[in-house]
Amino acid sequence: MENANCSRGWYHPAVAPVLTDIERITAIWDEHLRAAAALAPLAPAVAQAVDVIWSSLESGGRLFLAGNGGSAAEAQHIAAELTGRFLRDRRPLAAIALHANTSSTTAVANDLGYEQVFARELAALGREGDVLMAISTSGDSANVLQAIAVARERRMPVIGLTGESGGRLRERCDICLAAPSSHTPRIQEMHITIGHAICELLEARVG
């Protein structure tokens, strides 16, 4: 039976408009562009991150990167740009994505727990003078926070990439690069934008 209030025009449900695929794509890109435009205040912190990483690399240190899911892909992406090439041929820069050794990652997850997958690898390989880039869109990924704890024990500087809330990661980093969004896809897109800027500036310093 039809709702009487509806038939009289008294009931106006809040129904989201149905968008076409083209409208949805445009809306996604508009949201991306707004987030990218809001990155500008982070430029000084990104430049500081470049200085910290470069100082480590020039002293024989290494950049370690940790992240889950899409953030793991970003960690591996950034490491690849540094060990390979970004825009030009030059000497390789030492960067290691902590999840890339799948045998180690799965063994540690199975034997010690998933929270230890990055921390255990970093405990084995990291040393004072290295740098950790910790990537977590929420800022609360337990295994990333455990890796930060190990980095602290080894007196390694920590650069964090997270979302606008920052989570617990915000207070545990030396430099926190918080993407200006609360929407995970946009945060990840801003992270790789920041990562590419870091790679380009590091590469520019290689003689």
N, C-alpha and C positions, 0 to 999 in steps of 0.2 A: 504493500500500500504506500502511496506517495506520501512523503512527509508534508503535513499540513503547513508547517512554517515555511518550508521550501516553496510550496505552491503559491504562497502569499508574498514571496519575495523577502521574507524575514531572515532566511538562513543563507549565509554566504560562506561556504567552506573555503579555507585557504588552500586552494589547489595551485600547485606550481605550474607555470606555463610549460607546455610541451615544446621543446626546442627541436629544431631540425638538426641533422648532423653538422651542417655547415655552421649553424649558430653555436652549437656546442664546441666545435673546434675553435671558432673565433673567441669564445668566452675563455677557453683554456689558455689560448695564446695571450689574451688580454691580461689574464691573471699572472701569467709568466712575466710579461713585460712590466707589470706593476711591481712585482717582486724584484726584478732586475734593476729597475730604477731606484728602488729603495736600498740597494747595496752600497751606494756611494759612501755613507758614513763608516762603512767597514774598511775602506781603502787604507787608512793608516795602520789598522791592525793587521791587514793582509801584508802590507809592506814590512811590518815588524816580523811577521811569520817568515817571510822570505829571508830577512836578515839572520834569524835564528837558524833556519835550515842551512843557509849558505855557510855560516860560521862553522857549523858541525861538519858539513861536507868537506870544506877546505882543510879541516883539521883531521881528516881521516874518519869522520863519523858517518853514520848512516841514518836514513829516514825510514822508520818503521810505520806502517799504516794498519789500522784495525777498523773493521766495520762489518755489519751483518747485512745479508740480502743485497739490496740496491747499494747500500753503503760499502759492502764488500766489493762490488763491481767498481765503484768509484775508487776505492783504495787500490785495487789492482790496475785500474786505468791510469791513475796518477803515477804509480810505480813504473808502469810501462813507458810512460812519456819521459821519465827521467833516466831510466836505464837504457832506453833506446834513443829516440830523438823526438823533439816536439816540432820545431820549424826548420831546423838546420842540422847538418852533421857536426858533431863535437864529441868530446870524450864522454863516456857514460857517467852518470851520477848515481850513487849507491842508494837504492830505495827497495824496500822489501814489504810486500803485503803479507801480513802474518797468517792469513788463511790459505795461502797459495800451496802449501805442502799438505795435500789432502790426506795423505796417510797419517801425518802427525795430527792434523785437526780432528780426524775421525777417531784416532786412538785416544787422544786426550778426552774428547767428548764422551767416549764409551767408558773409559777407565776412571776419569777424574771428575767428569761433569762438564756440561757445555759452558758453564761460566768460566772455566779455566782455559779455553782453547787459545785465546790470545796471550793470556798471562804466562802460561807455561812456555810457549814459544819465545816470548820476549825475555823471560827469565833465563832461557838457554842462550840467547843470542845478544841481547841488549847489554850495553855497558855505558858508563858515564861518558858523556860527550855525544851520544846518539840522540835522536829526537823521535818522539812518538806523535803521530797525527791520529787522533782518536775521532772517529766519525759515528755519530748517532743522531738520527733525526729527532728522537725524543729527548736525548740527553740522559736516558735512564737505562740503557742496555747494560745488563749486569756484567757481561763478559768484557765489554769495553771499559767499564769502570774498574774491573779487576786488572786490566792491562795498565790503566793509569796508575794504580797502586804500585805495580811492579816498577813502572817508569820512575815513580817517586823514590822508591828504594834505591834505584840506580842513579839518581840525580840526573835524570834525563828531562829536558824541557818537554812540555806537553802542549800541543796545539790542538784545540778542539773544534770540530765542525758540528753544529747542531741546529735546531730550529729556534724560533724566537723565544720560547719559554726557557730553553737551555737545560732544563732538568737538573739533576745532580752534577752533571758533567761541567756545567758553567763554573762552579766554584772550585773545581779540581784541576783546571787548566791554567797554564801561564798565559796563554792567548786563547780567547774564546771567539770564534767566528760564528755568530748566530744568524743564520739566514732569516730574513725578515718575512717569515710566513709560518703559519701553523698547519699548512696543508702538505702532507708528506711528499707528493710528487713535485711540488714547487720547491720545497726544501732541497730535495735531491738535485734538482736542476740548478739551483743556486750553488750548491756544493761543488758541482763539476765546473761551473763558471769560475768560482773562486780557485778551484784546483788548477784550471787551465791558466789563470793569471799567475799563480805561483810558479807553474812550470815555465811559462814564458819568461818571467823575470829571472828565474834561476838560470835558464839557458843563456840569457843575455849576458850573464856574468862570467860565463865560461870563455876563456881566452882561445 
